[in-house]
Amino acid sequence: MKKVSLSYFVIGIALYTLSGCSSKHAEKADYTWLKYAIETSAAQLEYTVSEIGDSVLLPRSIWTGYDVNFLCQQLEKKQLIGKDSARLKPIHDNLGSRRYCFSIYDWTSGFFPGNLWYAYQLTGNEEFKKEAVKFTNYLYPLREYKGTHDIGFMVNCSFGNSFRLCPVDSVRQALIQTADNLCGRFNPEIGCIRSWDFGKWNFPVIIDNMMNLDLLFYVSHLTGDDKYKELALKHAETTMKNHFRDDYSSYHVVSYNNDGTVEKKCTHQGQKDDSSWARGQAWGLYGYTSCYRESKNAEFLRQAENIAALIMRRVKTEDAIPLWDYDAPDMPQTPRDASAASITASALIELSTLVEDGQIYFDYAERLLKNLSSEAYLAKVGTNQGFILMHSTGSLPNGSEIDTPINYADYYYLEALLRYMKVKGLNYKLSLIHI
């Protein structure tokens, strides 16, 4: 994609309702916010690509640093054992600059290529397709990687979208090989896919792992082999049994003993072991919605609907963008998590299409999208180091990526916009309006 000066043109997108569309949501409405959201997202991605130039770097977030006293306040602890007592931060010169994935093996490496694929789908701009192919091809060695469950994120968000929009056999084979590697992390005695290969846990499974099941569902469709789907659904069943509390909130980490009994339930990114980490609740909602889509098992639908009810009941912020943890101190300086809101919006839109009367889910998702598309969260073109959304939180207890843009927030935001347009029966036209 050629480097451009944003002062010379703007991207104009005309939204229109598809003729003959019978969608119950396709009534007349003001979609100015949606037009602006797509226009801004496309311009931000174009800006980012022009900044990267000919190199192949994968934008992840913005470097930030945080006072330990602030973290103690958020975690409601007197001190953080093992943390720098003065300040947690990267090298000072990096503060405020764009943070890239440390390598293709970073768990977030697939999101930026995925963002480019979604931008191509949204706008039809062939330059986005060209760049998406380049960044996706850069991840090709991941097809051989077996070191984490996150290969589902890394490969499905990049190669999965690539094959969906521009199918070639080498991409299909990469998806199958990756799915086989993910299946290799499944322990039949425990009934789960192992998440991490680090830490003090015997066999850790995190709620995030529900998101990697979509790779297995996708490859099951590609190959016609139900073994991928069956393994994914077994993981979901075990997780449903052990990860959730009576109110349908979830633990972040459940570690298993070798005989399948639970070793420990705790958190690695939430406020406390028994708190409700915001993004974790969104992961669960998204994952069980996908499981119901694939299986039509009513238990998975009930699980998704119960998690949705929990989210809509417990998120008390005026704009419905959750605090980073539902149990975090309710104060102005407590960070929000736009990534959790984006994931929730995308999941709720899909859930709304899977039940007879999903209007409550669609309306809540629409509210989230409109608020994310406001100036409070949607960055102005040329700012925010080229990321689309502001105010996400990665891992506050570890002093990492707090109140910053993050690539996966952008990914699920774009996905939610696409799903919203599909349900509404909307399409678009892209044109360059020269000034």
RODO-2510 file (C-alpha; in nm, 4 decimals, decimal comma):
residues 435
     n   res          X          Y          Z
     1     m     0,0000     0,0000     0,0000
     2     k     0,1456     0,3347    -0,0985
     3     k     0,2220     0,5905     0,1667
     4     v    -0,0462     0,8552     0,1605
     5     s    -0,1037     1,2001     0,2966
     6     l    -0,4355     1,2049     0,4749
     7     s    -0,4700     1,5767     0,4056
     8     y    -0,5259     1,5129     0,0339
     9     f    -0,8265     1,2835     0,0404
    10     v    -1,0775     1,1177     0,2608
    11     i    -1,2391     0,7812     0,2152
    12     g    -1,6075     0,8133     0,1416
    13     i    -1,8327     0,5163     0,2139
    14     a    -2,1981     0,5122     0,1231
    15     l    -2,4051     0,2677     0,3226
    16     y    -2,7224     0,1350     0,1723
    17     t    -2,9781    -0,1359     0,2404
    18     l    -2,9639    -0,4312     0,0064
    19     s    -3,2640    -0,4453    -0,2217
    20     g    -3,5049    -0,7228    -0,1399
    21     c    -3,3533    -0,7776     0,2043
    22     s    -3,6067    -0,9276     0,4423
    23     s    -3,4034    -0,8808     0,7606
    24     k    -3,6170    -0,7812     1,0542
    25     h    -3,3478    -0,5272     1,1441
    26     a    -3,3353    -0,3573     0,8015
    27     e    -3,5618    -0,0632     0,8850
    28     k    -3,4728     0,2946     0,8007
    29     a    -3,2183     0,4354     1,0412
    30     d    -2,9407     0,6892     1,0702
    31     y    -2,6129     0,5109     1,0005
    32     t    -2,3905     0,8163     1,0168
    33     w    -2,2063     0,6636     1,3111
    34     l    -2,1453     0,3423     1,1160
    35     k    -2,0185     0,5256     0,8098
    36     y    -1,7805     0,7228     1,0304
    37     a    -1,6663     0,4060     1,2103
    38     i    -1,5774     0,2272     0,8854
    39     e    -1,4211     0,5371     0,7344
    40     t    -1,2044     0,5994     1,0395
    41     s    -1,1040     0,2325     1,0764
    42     a    -0,9948     0,2121     0,7134
    43     a    -0,7977     0,5354     0,7355
    44     q    -0,6238     0,4251     1,0565
    45     l    -0,5162     0,0949     0,9063
    46     e    -0,3982     0,2690     0,5920
    47     y    -0,1997     0,5107     0,8092
    48     t    -0,0435     0,2224     1,0062
    49     v     0,0630     0,0368     0,6925
    50     s     0,2184     0,3523     0,5517
    51     e     0,4091     0,4004     0,8778
    52     i     0,5441     0,0444     0,8718
    53     g     0,6547     0,0789     0,5118
    54     d     0,8361    -0,2113     0,3516
    55     s     0,9221    -0,3840     0,6793
    56     v     0,7026    -0,6590     0,8218
    57     l     0,6182    -0,5497     1,1744
    58     l     0,3039    -0,6532     1,3581
    59     p     0,1489    -0,3694     1,5618
    60     r     0,0266    -0,4826     1,9017
    61     s    -0,0349    -0,1774     2,1262
    62     i     0,1363     0,1352     2,2648
    63     w     0,4115     0,1182     2,5249
    64     t     0,2941     0,2443     2,8636
    65     g     0,4219     0,2544     3,2217
    66     y     0,2304     0,2562     3,5496
    67     d     0,2887     0,3618     3,9069
    68     v     0,2931     0,0657     4,1431
    69     n     0,0745     0,2509     4,3918
    70     f    -0,1928     0,2722     4,1238
    71     l    -0,1703    -0,1013     4,0605
    72     c    -0,1924    -0,1714     4,4344
    73     q    -0,5050     0,0432     4,4499
    74     q    -0,6652    -0,1428     4,1602
    75     l    -0,5741    -0,4840     4,3019
    76     e    -0,6630    -0,3748     4,6573
    77     k    -0,3258    -0,4891     4,7873
    78     k    -0,0791    -0,3165     5,0162
    79     q     0,2178    -0,4174     4,8040
    80     l     0,3068    -0,6130     4,4931
    81     i     0,5569    -0,8830     4,5743
    82     g     0,8325    -0,9054     4,3187
    83     k     0,7358    -0,5818     4,1447
    84     d     0,9643    -0,2822     4,1069
    85     s     0,8713    -0,0650     4,4069
    86     a     0,9324     0,2544     4,2099
    87     r     0,7587     0,1986     3,8777
    88     l     0,6602    -0,0638     3,6263
    89     k     0,7450     0,0517     3,2779
    90     p     0,9377    -0,0342     2,9636
    91     i     1,2507     0,1571     2,8672
    92     h     1,1626     0,5237     2,9040
    93     d     1,2392     0,6064     2,5423
    94     n     0,9682     0,3619     2,4336
    95     l     0,6845     0,5220     2,6286
    96     g     0,4083     0,6384     2,3980
    97     s     0,5516     0,4645     2,0934
    98     r     0,3971     0,1816     1,8957
    99     r     0,4579    -0,1586     2,0491
   100     y     0,5106    -0,4433     1,8029
   101     c     0,4777    -0,8168     1,8583
   102     f     0,8112    -0,9541     1,9794
   103     s     0,7955    -1,2159     1,7011
   104     i     0,5414    -1,4119     1,5014
   105     y     0,5091    -1,6329     1,8110
   106     d     0,3494    -1,3520     2,0113
   107     w    -0,0073    -1,4646     2,0897
   108     t    -0,1465    -1,1487     1,9271
   109     s     0,0435    -1,1850     1,5984
   110     g    -0,2582    -1,2874     1,3922
   111     f    -0,4786    -0,9905     1,4748
   112     f    -0,3177    -0,7222     1,2575
   113     p    -0,3334    -0,9358     0,9411
   114     g    -0,6907    -1,0162     1,0418
   115     n    -0,7668    -0,6450     1,0716
   116     l    -0,6429    -0,5926     0,7170
   117     w    -0,8607    -0,8775     0,5901
   118     y    -1,1637    -0,7271     0,7625
   119     a    -1,0807    -0,3845     0,6186
   120     y    -1,0684    -0,5438     0,2743
   121     q    -1,4051    -0,7077     0,3335
   122     l    -1,5563    -0,3836     0,4622
   123     t    -1,4290    -0,1563     0,1864
   124     g    -1,3423    -0,3725    -0,1118
   125     n    -1,0115    -0,1842    -0,1325
   126     e    -0,7650    -0,4163    -0,3110
   127     e    -0,4708    -0,2476    -0,1382
   128     f    -0,5902    -0,3880     0,1928
   129     k    -0,6015    -0,7330     0,0374
   130     k    -0,2468    -0,6934    -0,0920
   131     e    -0,1178    -0,5947     0,2517
   132     a    -0,3222    -0,8642     0,4247
   133     v    -0,1618    -1,1294     0,2041
   134     k     0,1854    -0,9959     0,2841
   135     f     0,1387    -0,9949     0,6606
   136     t    -0,0422    -1,3291     0,6596
   137     n     0,2346    -1,4970     0,4600
   138     y     0,4829    -1,3695     0,7148
   139     l     0,3131    -1,5966     0,9713
   140     y     0,3459    -1,9115     0,7605
   141     p     0,5951    -2,0832     1,0001
   142     l     0,3214    -2,0854     1,2659
   143     r     0,1685    -2,3894     1,0972
   144     e     0,4460    -2,5939     1,2617
   145     y     0,4250    -2,4346     1,6071
   146     k     0,2967    -2,6518     1,8922
   147     g     0,3887    -2,4431     2,1954
   148     t     0,0572    -2,2820     2,2887
   149     h    -0,3197    -2,3021     2,2493
   150     d    -0,3042    -1,9477     2,1098
   151     i    -0,2206    -2,0835     1,7651
   152     g    -0,5965    -2,0674     1,7227
   153     f    -0,5866    -1,6895     1,7568
   154     m    -0,2625    -1,6558     1,5643
   155     v    -0,3616    -1,8629     1,2613
   156     n    -0,7405    -1,8517     1,2421
   157     c    -0,7570    -1,4710     1,2560
   158     s    -0,4998    -1,4439     0,9777
   159     f    -0,5088    -1,7580     0,7612
   160     g    -0,8728    -1,8297     0,8454
   161     n    -0,9855    -1,4951     0,7061
   162     s    -0,7400    -1,5318     0,4209
   163     f    -0,8930    -1,8605     0,3074
   164     r    -1,2451    -1,7294     0,3527
   165     l    -1,1816    -1,4244     0,1333
   166     c    -0,9058    -1,5479    -0,0985
   167     p    -0,8881    -1,9293    -0,0900
   168     v    -0,5690    -2,1052    -0,1995
   169     d    -0,4633    -2,4595    -0,1195
   170     s    -0,1468    -2,3684     0,0750
   171     v    -0,3574    -2,1657     0,3190
   172     r    -0,6016    -2,4529     0,3562
   173     q    -0,3155    -2,6897     0,4373
   174     a    -0,1722    -2,4438     0,6920
   175     l    -0,5083    -2,4295     0,8685
   176     i    -0,5349    -2,8086     0,8809
   177     q    -0,1786    -2,8517     1,0066
   178     t    -0,2360    -2,5919     1,2783
   179     a    -0,5614    -2,7565     1,3846
   180     d    -0,3811    -3,0904     1,4110
   181     n    -0,1187    -2,9279     1,6324
   182     l    -0,3901    -2,7766     1,8517
   183     c    -0,5539    -3,1187     1,8818
   184     g    -0,2163    -3,2499     1,9964
   185     r    -0,2535    -3,0375     2,3093
   186     f    -0,5757    -3,2165     2,4054
   187     n    -0,5590    -3,4539     2,7019
   188     p    -0,8413    -3,7139     2,6843
   189     e    -0,8093    -3,7995     3,0545
   190     i    -0,8713    -3,4378     3,1461
   191     g    -1,0991    -3,3545     2,8541
   192     c    -0,9348    -3,0226     2,7688
   193     i    -0,6801    -2,8566     2,5450
   194     r    -0,3809    -2,7401     2,7477
   195     s    -0,3409    -2,3624     2,7372
   196     w     0,0101    -2,2746     2,8538
   197     d     0,3427    -2,4528     2,8835
   198     f     0,4722    -2,2146     3,1513
   199     g     0,3927    -2,1345     3,5129
   200     k     0,3393    -2,3264     3,8342
   201     w     0,0259    -2,5084     3,7193
   202     n     0,0109    -2,8784     3,6354
   203     f    -0,2295    -2,8525     3,3393
   204     p    -0,3587    -2,4961     3,3011
   205     v    -0,6709    -2,4182     3,1003
   206     i    -0,7763    -2,0552     3,0652
   207     i    -1,1169    -1,9242     2,9643
   208     d    -0,9501    -1,7597     2,6628
   209     n    -0,9074    -2,1093     2,5193
   210     m    -1,2763    -2,1094     2,4273
   211     m    -1,1805    -1,8723     2,1456
   212     n    -0,9412    -2,1174     1,9852
   213     l    -1,2193    -2,3674     1,9245
   214     d    -1,3322    -2,1728     1,6176
   215     l    -1,0199    -2,2910     1,4348
   216     l    -1,1257    -2,6509     1,4978
   217     f    -1,4811    -2,5820     1,3854
   218     y    -1,3521    -2,4167     1,0696
   219     v    -1,1181    -2,7013     0,9812
   220     s    -1,3931    -2,9538     1,0524
   221     h    -1,5951    -2,7827     0,7803
   222     l    -1,2950    -2,7616     0,5458
   223     t    -1,2141    -3,1305     0,5742
   224     g    -1,5531    -3,2831     0,6473
   225     d    -1,3878    -3,4541     0,9454
   226     d    -1,5909    -3,4313     1,2670
   227     k    -1,2947    -3,5207     1,4893
   228     y    -1,1974    -3,1523     1,5172
   229     k    -1,5489    -3,0466     1,6110
   230     e    -1,5953    -3,3311     1,8599
   231     l    -1,2698    -3,2509     2,0368
   232     a    -1,3634    -2,8821     2,0562
   233     l    -1,7048    -2,9593     2,2032
   234     k    -1,5509    -3,1918     2,4628
   235     h    -1,3220    -2,9092     2,5713
   236     a    -1,6244    -2,6794     2,5967
   237     e    -1,8143    -2,9331     2,8087
   238     t    -1,5262    -2,9732     3,0549
   239     t    -1,4776    -2,5983     3,0749
   240     m    -1,8493    -2,5416     3,1338
   241     k    -1,8353    -2,7881     3,4228
   242     n    -1,5332    -2,6425     3,6017
   243     h    -1,4738    -2,2804     3,5016
   244     f    -1,8054    -2,1234     3,5993
   245     r    -1,9556    -2,0130     3,9274
   246     d    -2,3218    -2,0277     4,0241
   247     d    -2,3843    -1,6799     3,8773
   248     y    -2,2205    -1,7852     3,5455
   249     s    -1,9137    -1,5691     3,5942
   250     s    -1,5923    -1,7547     3,5195
   251     y    -1,2529    -1,8092     3,6707
   252     h    -0,9618    -1,7143     3,4489
   253     v    -0,7435    -2,0220     3,5122
   254     v    -0,8422    -2,3748     3,6080
   255     s    -0,5523    -2,6167     3,6477
   256     y    -0,6128    -2,9914     3,6414
   257     n    -0,4410    -3,2868     3,8001
   258     n    -0,3399    -3,5687     3,5679
   259     d    -0,6476    -3,7723     3,6636
   260     g    -0,8810    -3,4918     3,5529
   261     t    -0,9634    -3,3559     3,8979
   262     v    -0,9241    -2,9830     3,9555
   263     e    -0,5914    -2,8788     4,1032
   264     k    -0,6589    -2,5065     4,1411
   265     k    -0,8877    -2,2230     4,0325
   266     c    -0,7266    -1,8817     4,0134
   267     t    -0,6464    -1,5809     3,7967
   268     h    -0,3448    -1,4527     3,6090
   269     q    -0,4956    -1,1334     3,4692
   270     g    -0,7965    -1,0548     3,6870
   271     q    -0,8144    -0,8574     4,0083
   272     k    -0,8461    -1,1598     4,2382
   273     d    -0,8838    -1,5346     4,2003
   274     d    -1,2598    -1,5076     4,2541
   275     s    -1,3202    -1,1804     4,0681
   276     s    -1,4843    -1,1452     3,7272
   277     w    -1,2163    -1,0374     3,4817
   278     a    -1,4020    -0,8451     3,2117
   279     r    -1,2377    -0,9885     2,9023
   280     g    -1,2681    -1,3391     3,0438
   281     q    -1,6459    -1,3048     3,0631
   282     a    -1,6480    -1,1884     2,7003
   283     w    -1,4324    -1,4835     2,5914
   284     g    -1,6816    -1,7213     2,7515
   285     l    -1,9824    -1,5592     2,5857
   286     y    -1,8191    -1,5679     2,2437
   287     g    -1,6966    -1,9257     2,2817
   288     y    -2,0280    -2,0776     2,3900
   289     t    -2,2152    -1,8872     2,1222
   290     s    -1,9839    -2,0498     1,8668
   291     c    -2,0327    -2,3900     2,0271
   292     y    -2,4105    -2,3611     1,9994
   293     r    -2,3824    -2,2463     1,6382
   294     e    -2,1829    -2,5574     1,5541
   295     s    -2,3617    -2,8169     1,7663
   296     k    -2,7163    -2,6868     1,8248
   297     n    -2,6729    -2,8310     2,1745
   298     a    -2,9203    -2,6466     2,3972
   299     e    -2,6821    -2,6651     2,6940
   300     f    -2,4346    -2,4438     2,5117
   301     l    -2,7117    -2,1992     2,4223
   302     r    -2,8211    -2,1771     2,7859
   303     q    -2,4599    -2,1192     2,8862
   304     a    -2,4199    -1,8363     2,6338
   305     e    -2,7476    -1,6758     2,7350
   306     n    -2,6638    -1,6996     3,1053
   307     i    -2,3246    -1,5371     3,0490
   308     a    -2,4934    -1,2663     2,8408
   309     a    -2,7380    -1,2022     3,1240
   310     l    -2,4484    -1,1795     3,3693
   311     i    -2,2711    -0,9222     3,1547
   312     m    -2,5784    -0,7083     3,1008
   313     r    -2,6589    -0,7255     3,4723
   314     r    -2,3154    -0,6580     3,6162
   315     v    -2,1687    -0,3937     3,3843
   316     k    -2,2796    -0,0701     3,5495
   317     t    -2,0863     0,1961     3,3565
   318     e    -2,3009     0,4571     3,1836
   319     d    -2,1735     0,3638     2,8378
   320     a    -2,1687    -0,0142     2,9058
   321     i    -1,7935    -0,0336     2,8314
   322     p    -1,6815    -0,2442     3,1276
   323     l    -1,4130    -0,1722     3,3806
   324     w    -1,1140    -0,4009     3,3313
   325     d    -1,2557    -0,6291     3,6037
   326     y    -1,6152    -0,6233     3,7252
   327     d    -1,4851    -0,6245     4,0842
   328     a    -1,2283    -0,3465     4,0365
   329     p    -1,2724    -0,0275     4,2411
   330     d    -1,5512     0,1841     4,0955
   331     m    -1,3650     0,5113     4,0584
   332     p    -1,2908     0,7490     3,7693
   333     q    -0,9292     0,6362     3,7298
   334     t    -1,0165     0,2658     3,7013
   335     p    -0,9361     0,1650     3,3424
   336     r    -1,2040     0,0437     3,1033
   337     d    -1,1564    -0,2438     2,8610
   338     a    -1,2757    -0,1629     2,5109
   339     s    -1,1516    -0,5041     2,3972
   340     a    -1,4010    -0,6780     2,6265
   341     a    -1,6769    -0,4573     2,4863
   342     s    -1,5785    -0,5372     2,1262
   343     i    -1,5721    -0,9117     2,1886
   344     t    -1,9065    -0,8915     2,3677
   345     a    -2,0644    -0,6915     2,0858
   346     s    -1,9495    -0,9380     1,8216
   347     a    -2,0700    -1,2363     2,0252
   348     l    -2,4091    -1,0838     2,1042
   349     i    -2,4774    -1,0022     1,7406
   350     e    -2,4170    -1,3644     1,6463
   351     l    -2,6208    -1,4858     1,9433
   352     s    -2,9099    -1,2645     1,8318
   353     t    -2,9259    -1,4596     1,5051
   354     l    -2,9339    -1,8002     1,6739
   355     v    -3,2432    -1,7555     1,8913
   356     e    -3,6026    -1,6860     1,8020
   357     d    -3,6119    -1,3459     1,9685
   358     g    -3,2604    -1,2092     1,9917
   359     q    -3,3526    -0,8418     1,9873
   360     i    -3,2321    -0,7844     2,3436
   361     y    -2,8865    -0,9103     2,2455
   362     f    -2,8763    -0,7140     1,9226
   363     d    -2,9864    -0,3919     2,0926
   364     y    -2,7184    -0,4254     2,3612
   365     a    -2,4526    -0,4944     2,0973
   366     e    -2,5681    -0,1933     1,8957
   367     r    -2,5354     0,0229     2,2055
   368     l    -2,1805    -0,1042     2,2578
   369     l    -2,0860    -0,0396     1,8957
   370     k    -2,2282     0,3117     1,8945
   371     n    -2,0411     0,3959     2,2142
   372     l    -1,7181     0,2423     2,0868
   373     s    -1,7648     0,4494     1,7707
   374     s    -1,7911     0,7722     1,9681
   375     e    -1,5050     1,0150     2,0204
   376     a    -1,4536     0,8683     2,3670
   377     y    -1,3153     0,5437     2,2194
   378     l    -1,2713     0,5777     1,8419
   379     a    -0,9403     0,7480     1,7701
   380     k    -0,9104     1,0411     1,5354
   381     v    -0,7382     0,9645     1,2074
   382     g    -0,3609     0,9947     1,2343
   383     t    -0,3545     0,9600     1,6150
   384     n    -0,3334     0,6659     1,8566
   385     q    -0,0319     0,5262     1,6674
   386     g    -0,2743     0,4149     1,3969
   387     f    -0,4865     0,1884     1,6182
   388     i    -0,8620     0,2174     1,5847
   389     l    -0,9881     0,2032     1,9435
   390     m    -0,8563     0,3588     2,2622
   391     h    -0,8870     0,2460     2,6254
   392     s    -0,8285    -0,1275     2,6406
   393     t    -0,6578    -0,3173     2,9218
   394     g    -0,4354    -0,6167     2,8634
   395     s    -0,2939    -0,7480     3,1912
   396     l    -0,3208    -0,4966     3,4737
   397     p    -0,1811    -0,7204     3,7515
   398     n     0,1363    -0,7538     3,5444
   399     g     0,1561    -0,3818     3,4676
   400     s     0,1094    -0,4513     3,0976
   401     e    -0,0996    -0,2634     2,8389
   402     i    -0,3256    -0,0632     3,0687
   403     d    -0,5538     0,1989     2,9152
   404     t    -0,3997     0,1626     2,5721
   405     p    -0,5045     0,0543     2,2236
   406     i    -0,4623    -0,3183     2,1557
   407     n    -0,4806    -0,4989     1,8212
   408     y    -0,7410    -0,7543     1,9303
   409     a    -0,9797    -0,4790     2,0422
   410     d    -0,9657    -0,3489     1,6850
   411     y    -1,0103    -0,6981     1,5428
   412     y    -1,3323    -0,7799     1,7261
   413     y    -1,4622    -0,4277     1,6712
   414     l    -1,4244    -0,4699     1,2941
   415     e    -1,5785    -0,8160     1,3142
   416     a    -1,8722    -0,6753     1,5099
   417     l    -1,9236    -0,4022     1,2487
   418     l    -1,9310    -0,6656     0,9737
   419     r    -2,1771    -0,8820     1,1655
   420     y    -2,3923    -0,5785     1,2407
   421     m    -2,4088    -0,4864     0,8734
   422     k    -2,4981    -0,8419     0,7743
   423     v    -2,7872    -0,8584     1,0200
   424     k    -2,9090    -0,5135     0,9185
   425     g    -2,8870    -0,6035     0,5512
   426     l    -2,6425    -0,3225     0,4822
   427     n    -2,3820    -0,2966     0,2125
   428     y    -2,1400    -0,0222     0,1195
   429     k    -1,9735     0,1518    -0,1670
   430     l    -1,6192     0,2786    -0,1468
   431     s    -1,5000     0,5802    -0,3332
   432     l    -1,2108     0,8227    -0,3061
   433     i    -1,3265     1,1796    -0,2766
   434     h    -1,0402     1,4060    -0,3723
   435     i    -1,0125     1,7432    -0,2015
***
